[in-house]
């Protein structure tokens, strides 16, 4: 009897544990969609944005003010102090937009205080609201492979503010918010409209101001020494500097001290808990009657964890939601060509092996800036031939890191001369040459019907002191104007189905792919070194961007001075290395630039490429799903990664590698929480028979696996 009771108690405990796990999975938006939709609720005293994950509330008193920014997953309130909705500098004078004044205690905020707070005498005041469905920021068109995507759904709230100052009559400020279904994300931007007959100059526009709860308390310590707010992630569409990481490329986010917060523990009031968004080097934007200025778009993603893996998955989910074009991931080869016949031969090789695209690499005989009828007809003929074979055709073009001449290069504001740009020498995008370059690229794609643009050295943020360039007035507006020229070009191409590789962070304005992050001279190292370095690059470069957003590099021929040990040509003599380098990248869902004159040189080489591409296409959906980094390559023991999906038939696919010269046997822990599994998983090695594994309370299984010497294997989870 006692034994029976204990068994019943045990199974009840197991059942309750499994029910708790299932409930957790059902409520986790990274695993399965929540039921609540985005909504904007309006009362006489409040406007509330809410989607069940994030809530942002505005009080309607003497002015409109945000008093509530709430993470419903963690129950964390982010707001400690009321701040203006925005701050604009117009004709040299600073104005607050929205917000109320008079809060005396700034460590926390009670709702009952709001009715006693007052507007500023010169502030822009709230006038009206408008609610619309969200619309895509880029009306993208896909001509390449992409996974199944969902239609963007959510709400847009537009708040209109008017000036109290009579000198600004006809100037209106609109504060825009977007909230999306099933993601704790809010996007904000500000528009300044000149509806007056006067010419107006807009200087700094601060489109977000938040008095956030502090991340830590430190009695002494400067803002640079203290942590910033980790409960929220910010990203804007104004980032550059070739870091190939957003946080370093960002030009707009500013963590400041709040002098009104006098009850903080920091002795010098230096806690970095006031957050503002604005580009530092943007001012003197001229607006004539009917013109408007649109600020950067600030993407605010509420975080529920300090775990780097989960935070990375949340950021990657943001890209899939608001920039779905970044999920496109065509299989391409990088051709170094000297004549048209080589292009035709490589198109045929792509078609024969299952490749989907061919990109004319740097050093090839393609010149997109030559818009002569002869050149355009030549490349249109080749593009037509590629299309007849089902192959996309693209090419490389360099904008920056080159000298044009004194008339068209960026002018240094200190010396008044050219030659001091980010890359040493660079053209100004607002110069005659720069504007002509933009127009030539557009014309080339319009006429030739090319499908891919690899834009090297896109606009890197150079300011220009010239007052003679037609694309900007002077130094003050030069960065903003050049940035907009670059972004408009990317959107124009994206909306016509052109796929864009660019080594800078323009994802939110239409680009598709950037490098994982690498040092070019590493590709002159031995093939053995490259295998491990590539796996390290994949591990590090896909934590905060998806595999589809990333590209790697495989030098088929000499690159950066490497010797014979670094390259794969002749391909048939290095088939094992060729296959493994392909599997390293395709196994991560990452496309690499296979740069050389051909994809295969013998039937045996052709068979290896066909086999690898066939394998990739068989598992393509799961290989392009989210990824968990299991163990970083260190050259000492196994390393690997795990793709997971709660919606696909295949819930996971693990790639495991062995860098050692002897075969190894290891017990590998596979975390399957994000695969949506809570009870059991069917696992097979390669195409073998499946074995059932029971998940532990952490949603994990342990699998014993043998990995061949200097080789790899894979596991499929169903």
C-alpha positions in Angstrom: 0.0 0.0 0.0 2.8 2.4 1.0 4.7 1.5 -2.2 1.6 2.2 -4.3 1.1 5.6 -2.6 4.7 6.6 -3.2 4.4 5.6 -6.9 1.2 7.7 -7.3 2.8 10.6 -5.5 5.9 10.4 -7.8 3.8 10.3 -11.0 1.6 13.2 -9.8 4.8 15.2 -9.2 6.1 14.4 -12.7 2.7 15.3 -14.2 2.6 18.6 -12.3 6.1 19.4 -13.5 5.3 18.6 -17.1 2.1 20.7 -16.9 4.2 23.6 -15.5 6.7 23.2 -18.3 3.9 23.2 -20.9 2.4 26.3 -19.4 5.7 28.1 -19.5 6.2 27.1 -23.2 2.7 28.3 -24.0 3.3 31.7 -22.5 6.8 32.3 -24.0 6.4 34.5 -27.1 9.8 33.1 -28.4 8.3 29.6 -28.5 4.6 30.1 -29.4 2.5 33.2 -30.3 0.5 34.7 -27.5 -3.2 35.3 -28.1 -3.5 39.0 -27.4 -3.3 41.4 -30.3 -1.9 44.9 -30.4 -4.3 47.6 -29.3 -4.5 51.3 -28.6 -7.0 52.1 -25.8 -8.3 55.7 -25.4 -10.1 57.3 -22.5 -10.6 60.9 -21.4 -7.4 60.8 -19.3 -5.2 58.1 -21.0 -3.9 56.6 -24.1 -2.5 53.1 -23.7 -0.5 50.9 -26.1 -0.7 47.2 -25.2 -0.1 43.9 -26.8 0.1 41.6 -23.7 3.9 41.8 -23.6 4.6 45.5 -23.4 2.4 48.4 -22.2 3.2 52.1 -22.8 0.7 54.6 -21.2 0.3 58.3 -21.7 -1.5 60.7 -19.3 -3.7 63.4 -20.7 -3.4 66.5 -18.5 -2.2 69.9 -19.3 0.0 68.1 -21.8 0.5 64.5 -22.9 3.1 62.6 -20.9 4.4 59.0 -20.9 4.2 57.7 -17.3 4.2 54.0 -17.7 6.5 51.6 -19.7 5.8 48.1 -18.4 7.3 44.7 -19.2 4.4 42.3 -18.7 6.7 39.3 -18.8 8.9 40.4 -15.9 6.4 42.8 -14.3 9.2 45.5 -14.5 8.3 49.1 -14.6 10.9 51.0 -16.6 9.8 54.6 -16.0 10.9 56.5 -12.8 10.4 60.0 -14.1 8.2 61.9 -16.6 10.1 63.4 -19.5 9.1 65.2 -22.7 8.0 63.1 -25.7 10.7 64.8 -27.8 12.9 67.8 -27.9 13.4 69.9 -31.1 15.6 72.8 -31.9 14.0 75.1 -34.5 15.6 78.2 -35.8 18.2 78.0 -33.0 15.8 77.7 -30.1 15.1 74.5 -28.1 11.5 73.4 -27.5 10.1 70.5 -25.5 7.4 68.4 -27.1 4.8 67.1 -24.7 5.6 66.1 -21.2 4.7 67.9 -17.9 6.9 69.5 -15.2 7.0 69.6 -11.5 7.8 66.0 -10.4 9.9 66.5 -7.2 10.8 62.9 -6.5 12.5 61.4 -9.5 13.4 57.9 -8.2 9.9 56.7 -8.7 6.5 58.0 -9.9 3.1 57.7 -8.4 0.1 58.1 -10.8 -1.7 60.5 -8.5 1.1 63.0 -8.9 0.3 63.5 -12.6 -2.8 65.7 -12.2 -0.6 68.3 -10.4 2.1 68.5 -13.0 2.0 71.4 -15.5 3.1 72.1 -19.1 6.0 74.4 -19.9 5.2 77.8 -21.2 7.0 77.3 -24.5 6.4 73.6 -25.0 4.6 72.1 -28.0 1.2 70.9 -26.6 -0.8 67.8 -27.5 -3.6 68.4 -30.0 -4.9 65.1 -31.4 -4.3 61.4 -32.1 -4.8 59.1 -35.0 -4.7 55.3 -35.1 -3.8 53.2 -38.1 -2.7 49.6 -38.9 1.1 49.3 -39.1 2.6 49.3 -42.6 6.0 47.9 -43.8 8.7 50.6 -43.6 10.2 49.1 -46.8 7.7 47.7 -49.4 10.1 44.9 -50.0 9.9 42.4 -52.8 11.6 39.0 -52.7 13.1 37.3 -55.8 15.3 34.9 -53.7 14.6 32.1 -51.3 13.1 32.9 -48.0 11.3 31.0 -45.3 7.6 31.4 -44.7 6.9 34.8 -43.3 3.9 36.3 -41.5 2.2 39.5 -42.5 3.1 42.4 -40.3 0.3 43.1 -37.8 0.0 45.8 -35.2 -1.1 49.4 -34.6 0.4 52.8 -35.3 -0.4 55.8 -33.0 0.2 59.3 -34.3 0.2 62.1 -31.8 0.1 65.7 -33.0 1.6 68.6 -31.1 1.3 72.3 -31.9 3.4 75.3 -30.6 2.3 77.8 -28.0 4.9 80.2 -29.4 3.3 82.5 -32.0 6.5 82.6 -34.0 6.1 78.9 -34.8 2.6 79.0 -36.1 2.3 76.5 -38.9 5.0 74.2 -37.4 3.6 70.9 -36.3 5.4 68.0 -34.5 4.1 64.5 -34.8 5.2 61.7 -32.5 4.7 58.3 -34.0 4.5 54.9 -32.2 4.2 51.4 -33.6 3.4 48.3 -31.6 3.4 44.8 -33.1 1.7 41.5 -32.3 3.6 38.9 -30.3 6.8 40.9 -29.6 7.6 43.3 -26.7 8.7 46.0 -29.2 7.7 49.6 -29.8 9.1 51.8 -32.6 9.1 55.5 -32.3 10.0 58.4 -34.6 9.2 62.1 -34.8 8.2 64.3 -37.8 8.5 68.1 -37.9 6.2 69.6 -40.6 6.5 73.1 -41.9 3.0 74.2 -42.9 3.9 77.9 -42.8 5.1 80.1 -45.6 8.4 80.7 -43.8 11.6 78.8 -44.4 12.5 77.0 -41.2 15.7 75.4 -40.0 15.6 72.3 -37.9 18.6 71.5 -35.8 18.8 68.7 -33.3 15.7 66.5 -33.0 15.7 64.2 -29.9 13.1 61.7 -30.8 13.2 59.7 -27.5 13.7 60.8 -23.9 13.2 58.4 -21.1 13.8 58.7 -17.4 14.6 55.1 -16.8 15.1 53.1 -13.6 18.8 52.7 -12.9 20.5 49.4 -13.5 22.7 49.6 -10.4 23.4 51.9 -7.5 27.0 53.1 -7.0 27.9 55.7 -4.4 30.9 56.8 -6.6 31.5 56.1 -10.3 31.2 57.9 -13.6 28.6 57.1 -16.2 31.1 55.2 -18.3 31.9 52.9 -15.3 28.3 51.9 -14.6 26.0 49.6 -16.3 23.3 50.8 -18.6 19.7 49.7 -18.6 19.6 46.0 -19.5 15.8 45.7 -19.3 15.4 47.4 -22.7 17.4 47.2 -25.9 17.6 50.1 -28.3 18.4 50.2 -32.0 17.9 52.9 -34.6 18.3 53.0 -38.3 21.3 55.3 -38.2 24.4 53.2 -37.8 27.7 52.9 -39.6 31.5 52.5 -39.2 32.1 49.0 -40.6 32.2 47.3 -37.2 29.7 44.7 -38.5 28.1 44.9 -35.1 25.2 47.3 -34.2 26.3 48.4 -30.8 29.6 49.7 -32.1 28.0 51.1 -35.3 25.3 53.0 -33.5 25.4 56.8 -33.8 22.3 57.9 -31.9 21.9 56.5 -28.4 23.0 58.6 -25.4 23.1 57.5 -21.8 23.1 60.7 -19.7 22.9 61.8 -16.1 19.8 63.3 -14.7 20.4 66.4 -12.5 16.8 66.5 -11.4 17.2 63.0 -9.8 18.6 64.2 -6.5 17.7 61.2 -4.4 20.0 58.8 -6.2 22.7 57.2 -4.2 25.5 58.4 -6.5 27.3 61.2 -4.6 27.9 63.3 -7.8 24.5 62.5 -9.4 26.2 60.6 -12.2 24.1 57.5 -12.6 23.4 57.0 -16.3 19.6 56.7 -16.2 18.5 59.4 -18.6 18.3 58.0 -22.1 18.1 60.1 -25.3 18.2 59.4 -29.0 19.6 61.7 -31.6 22.4 61.8 -34.2 25.3 63.9 -32.9 26.3 65.5 -36.2 23.0 66.5 -37.7 21.7 70.1 -37.7 20.6 73.0 -39.9 18.1 71.0 -42.0 16.2 73.4 -44.3 12.5 73.1 -44.5 10.5 75.2 -47.0 6.7 75.3 -47.0 5.2 71.8 -47.2 8.5 70.0 -46.3 9.0 67.8 -43.3 11.9 66.3 -41.3 11.6 62.6 -40.2 13.8 61.6 -37.3 15.6 58.3 -37.0 13.4 55.4 -36.1 14.1 54.1 -32.5 13.4 50.4 -32.0 12.8 49.6 -28.3 12.7 45.9 -27.4 11.9 45.0 -23.8 14.2 42.3 -22.4 13.3 39.6 -19.9 16.7 38.1 -19.3 20.4 38.7 -18.8 21.2 35.5 -20.6 23.1 36.4 -23.8 21.6 33.5 -25.8 18.0 34.5 -25.1 18.7 38.2 -25.6 20.3 37.4 -28.9 17.2 35.4 -29.9 15.0 38.3 -29.0 16.9 40.6 -31.2 16.9 38.2 -34.0 13.1 37.8 -33.6 12.9 41.6 -33.9 14.7 41.5 -37.3 12.4 38.7 -38.6 9.4 40.8 -37.6 10.2 44.3 -38.8 12.8 43.6 -41.5 11.6 40.3 -42.9 13.7 40.8 -46.1 16.7 39.8 -43.9 15.3 36.2 -43.9 16.1 35.9 -47.6 19.1 33.6 -48.1 20.0 32.7 -51.6 22.8 30.2 -52.4 25.5 32.2 -54.3 29.0 31.9 -55.7 31.5 34.7 -56.0 33.1 34.7 -59.5 36.4 36.4 -60.4 35.9 36.8 -64.1 38.0 38.3 -66.9 35.6 37.8 -69.8 31.9 36.9 -70.6 32.7 33.3 -71.4 33.8 32.7 -67.8 30.5 34.2 -66.6 28.5 31.9 -68.9 30.5 28.8 -67.8 29.9 29.6 -64.1 26.2 30.2 -64.7 26.0 26.7 -66.2 27.9 25.3 -63.2 25.5 27.0 -60.8 22.6 25.5 -62.6 24.2 22.1 -62.6 24.9 22.0 -58.9 21.8 23.6 -57.4 23.3 27.1 -56.7 20.8 29.9 -57.1 22.9 33.0 -57.8 26.2 34.2 -59.2 27.9 37.4 -58.0 30.7 39.0 -60.0 33.2 39.6 -57.3 35.7 42.5 -56.9 38.5 42.2 -59.4 36.1 41.0 -62.1 35.5 42.7 -65.4 32.1 44.2 -64.4 31.8 48.0 -64.2 28.3 49.1 -63.1 29.3 52.8 -63.4 29.7 52.3 -67.2 26.2 53.1 -68.4 27.0 53.2 -72.0 24.5 51.4 -74.3 27.2 48.8 -75.3 28.0 47.9 -71.6 24.4 47.8 -70.5 23.4 45.6 -73.4 26.3 43.3 -72.7 25.3 42.7 -69.1 21.6 42.5 -69.9 22.3 39.7 -72.3 24.3 37.8 -69.6 21.5 38.5 -67.0 18.9 37.1 -69.5 21.0 34.0 -70.0 21.3 33.5 -66.2 17.6 33.9 -65.8 17.0 31.4 -68.5 18.9 28.9 -66.4 17.1 29.9 -63.2 20.1 31.7 -61.8 20.2 35.2 -60.3 23.0 37.5 -61.4 24.6 40.2 -59.3 27.8 42.2 -59.1 30.2 44.2 -56.9 30.6 48.0 -56.8 32.8 50.2 -54.6 31.6 53.6 -53.4 33.9 54.7 -50.6 37.6 54.2 -49.8 38.5 55.7 -53.2 39.5 59.1 -54.5 37.6 60.9 -57.2 39.0 64.5 -57.2 39.1 67.6 -55.1 35.8 68.8 -56.4 33.9 65.7 -55.4 35.7 64.2 -52.4 34.6 65.0 -48.8 36.2 68.1 -47.5 37.6 68.0 -44.0 36.2 70.8 -41.8 39.5 71.2 -39.9 41.9 71.5 -42.9 39.4 72.6 -45.6 41.0 69.9 -47.8 40.2 66.4 -49.0 42.0 63.3 -47.8 40.8 63.0 -44.2 37.8 60.8 -44.6 37.0 57.6 -42.6 38.8 55.6 -45.3 41.4 58.3 -46.0 39.9 59.2 -49.4 36.2 59.1 -50.2 33.7 60.8 -52.4 30.9 62.9 -50.9 27.5 61.3 -51.7 26.1 64.8 -52.1 28.7 65.8 -54.7 27.9 65.8 -58.4 29.9 62.5 -58.7 28.0 61.0 -55.7 24.6 61.8 -57.1 25.6 60.6 -60.5 26.9 57.4 -58.9 23.5 56.8 -57.4 21.7 57.4 -60.6 24.1 55.2 -62.6 23.5 52.3 -60.2 19.7 52.7 -60.5 20.0 52.9 -64.3 22.2 49.8 -64.5 19.7 47.7 -62.5 16.7 49.1 -64.4 18.2 48.2 -67.8 20.1 45.0 -67.1 17.6 43.4 -64.7 20.5 42.3 -62.4 19.2 40.7 -59.2 22.0 41.3 -56.6 24.1 44.3 -55.6 27.2 43.9 -53.5 27.9 47.4 -52.4 31.4 47.7 -50.8 32.3 50.8 -48.8 28.8 52.2 -48.5 28.5 55.7 -47.0 30.5 55.4 -43.7 29.4 58.7 -42.0 31.9 61.2 -43.4 31.0 64.8 -42.8 31.7 67.3 -45.6 32.5 70.9 -45.3 32.0 71.8 -48.9 29.3 74.4 -49.7 29.4 73.6 -53.4 28.0 70.1 -53.5 24.4 70.1 -54.7 23.3 67.3 -52.3 23.9 69.3 -49.1 24.2 72.9 -48.0 27.3 72.6 -45.9 28.9 70.9 -43.0 25.9 70.9 -40.6 23.5 68.9 -42.8 26.1 66.9 -44.8 25.9 63.7 -42.8 22.1 63.6 -42.7 21.8 64.3 -46.4 24.4 61.7 -47.4 22.9 59.1 -45.1 19.5 59.6 -46.7 20.9 59.3 -50.2 22.4 56.0 -49.3 19.3 54.7 -47.5 17.0 55.8 -50.3 19.1 53.9 -52.8 18.9 50.7 -50.7 15.1 51.0 -50.3 14.7 51.7 -54.0 16.6 48.6 -54.9 15.0 46.4 -52.2 11.5 47.4 -53.4 12.4 46.2 -56.9 13.5 42.8 -55.6 17.3 43.4 -55.7 19.2 41.5 -53.0 21.8 43.7 -51.2 25.1 42.7 -49.5 26.7 45.6 -47.8 29.5 45.7 -45.1 27.6 48.2 -42.8 24.5 48.2 -40.7 21.7 49.3 -43.1 19.4 46.3 -42.4 16.5 48.5 -41.2 16.6 50.5 -44.5 16.6 47.6 -46.9 19.9 45.7 -46.9 19.9 41.9 -46.5 23.3 40.6 -45.6 26.6 41.7 -43.8 29.8 39.8 -43.0 29.9 37.6 -39.9 32.9 39.6 -38.9 36.4 38.6 -39.9 39.9 39.7 -40.5 40.7 39.4 -44.2 44.3 38.3 -43.9 43.0 35.3 -41.9 42.0 33.8 -45.3 45.7 33.5 -46.2 46.1 31.0 -43.4 46.0 27.3 -43.8 42.8 25.4 -44.6 43.0 23.7 -41.3 43.2 27.0 -39.5 40.4 28.4 -41.6 38.0 25.6 -40.6 38.3 26.4 -36.9 38.4 30.2 -37.4 35.3 30.0 -39.6 33.4 28.1 -36.9 34.5 30.7 -34.3 33.3 33.5 -36.6 30.0 31.7 -37.0 29.6 31.3 -33.3 30.4 34.9 -32.5 28.7 36.5 -35.5 25.3 34.9 -35.2 24.4 35.6 -31.6 22.7 38.9 -32.3 22.0 38.5 -36.0 20.5 35.6 -37.9 22.4 33.2 -40.1 20.6 34.7 -43.2 21.9 38.2 -42.3 25.5 36.9 -42.3 28.0 35.8 -44.9 31.4 34.2 -44.6 34.3 33.6 -47.0 36.0 30.7 -48.7 39.0 31.5 -50.9 39.1 29.1 -53.8 42.1 30.9 -55.2 44.8 33.0 -53.6 43.6 35.9 -51.4 45.5 38.4 -49.4 48.8 36.7 -50.2 48.1 33.2 -49.0 50.2 30.3 -50.2 49.1 26.9 -51.5 48.1 25.7 -48.0 45.4 28.4 -47.8 43.5 27.8 -51.1 41.3 25.0 -52.5 42.3 25.2 -56.2 42.8 22.7 -57.8 39.5 21.7 -56.2 39.7 18.0 -57.0 42.9 17.8 -54.9 41.3 19.3 -51.8 37.9 17.7 -51.9 37.8 16.9 -48.2 38.6 20.5 -47.2 36.2 21.8 -49.8 33.3 19.7 -48.6 34.0 20.4 -44.9 34.2 24.2 -45.5 30.8 24.1 -47.3 29.3 22.0 -44.5 30.6 24.3 -41.9 28.8 27.2 -43.5 25.7 25.5 -44.9 25.3 23.6 -41.6 25.0 27.0 -39.9 22.6 28.3 -42.5 25.3 30.9 -43.5 26.1 31.6 -47.1 29.8 32.1 -47.9 31.5 33.8 -50.7 33.1 30.9 -52.6 35.5 33.2 -54.5 37.3 31.9 -57.5 36.8 31.0 -61.2 34.6 27.9 -60.9 32.6 25.7 -58.5 34.0 22.4 -59.8 36.9 21.2 -62.0 36.1 17.5 -62.3 33.1 15.2 -62.2 34.2 14.1 -58.7 34.2 17.7 -57.5 30.9 18.4 -59.1 29.4 15.4 -57.3 30.6 16.8 -53.9 29.1 20.2 -54.6 25.8 18.6 -55.8 25.6 16.4 -52.7 26.3 19.2 -50.3 23.8 21.6 -51.9 21.2 18.8 -52.0 21.7 18.1 -48.3 21.4 21.8 -47.5 18.1 22.2 -49.5 16.7 19.1 -47.8 17.2 20.6 -44.4 17.0 24.3 -45.5 14.0 25.3 -43.4 15.4 24.1 -40.1 19.0 25.3 -41.0 17.5 28.8 -41.5 15.6 28.6 -38.2 16.9 30.1 -34.9 20.2 28.9 -33.7 21.7 28.1 -30.3 25.5 28.1 -29.9 26.4 24.9 -28.0 30.1 25.2 -27.7 32.6 27.6 -29.3 35.4 26.1 -31.4 38.7 26.1 -29.4 40.7 23.5 -31.4 40.8 21.2 -28.3 37.5 19.4 -28.1 34.2 19.2 -30.0 32.3 22.3 -30.9 28.8 22.7 -32.3 25.5 24.5 -32.8 21.8 23.7 -32.7 19.1 25.0 -34.9 15.6 25.0 -33.3 12.0 25.6 -34.3 8.7 25.1 -32.5 6.7 25.3 -35.7 8.6 23.1 -38.2 8.2 19.3 -38.5 11.9 19.1 -37.7 12.3 20.6 -34.3 16.1 20.8 -34.3 19.3 20.0 -36.2 22.6 19.9 -34.4 26.0 20.2 -36.2 28.9 18.8 -34.2 32.6 19.1 -35.2 35.8 17.4 -34.1 39.1 19.3 -34.6 41.3 16.5 -33.3 43.2 14.0 -35.4 41.5 11.1 -33.5 37.9 10.2 -33.4 36.1 11.2 -30.2 33.0 10.0 -28.3 31.1 12.6 -26.3 27.8 13.0 -24.4 26.4 16.2 -25.7 23.6 18.1 -24.0 21.0 19.5 -26.4 18.7 22.2 -25.0 15.3 21.8 -26.6 13.2 24.4 -24.8 13.0 26.7 -27.9 12.1 23.7 -30.0 8.8 23.7 -28.2 9.4 20.2 -26.7 8.6 19.3 -23.1 8.3 15.5 -22.9 10.2 13.6 -25.5 12.3 14.0 -28.6 13.1 11.7 -31.5 16.7 11.9 -32.5 18.6 10.4 -35.4 22.2 10.7 -36.4 22.4 11.7 -40.1 19.9 9.5 -42.0 19.9 6.7 -39.4 17.1 5.3 -37.3 15.5 7.5 -34.6 15.8 7.0 -30.9 13.4 8.4 -28.3 14.9 10.6 -25.5 12.9 11.9 -22.5 13.5 15.6 -21.6 14.6 16.6 -18.2 13.1 19.4 -16.2 15.4 21.9 -18.1 14.0 20.7 -21.4 17.3 19.0 -22.2 18.4 15.7 -23.5 21.8 14.1 -23.5 23.0 12.2 -26.6 26.1 10.1 -26.8 27.7 10.6 -30.2 30.9 9.7 -32.1 32.6 12.4 -34.2 35.2 11.3 -36.8 38.7 12.6 -36.7 38.9 16.2 -38.1 35.3 15.6 -39.2 31.7 16.3 -38.4 28.3 14.7 -37.9 24.7 16.0 -37.5 21.7 15.1 -35.4 18.1 15.6 -36.5 15.5 16.2 -33.7 11.8 15.5 -34.5 
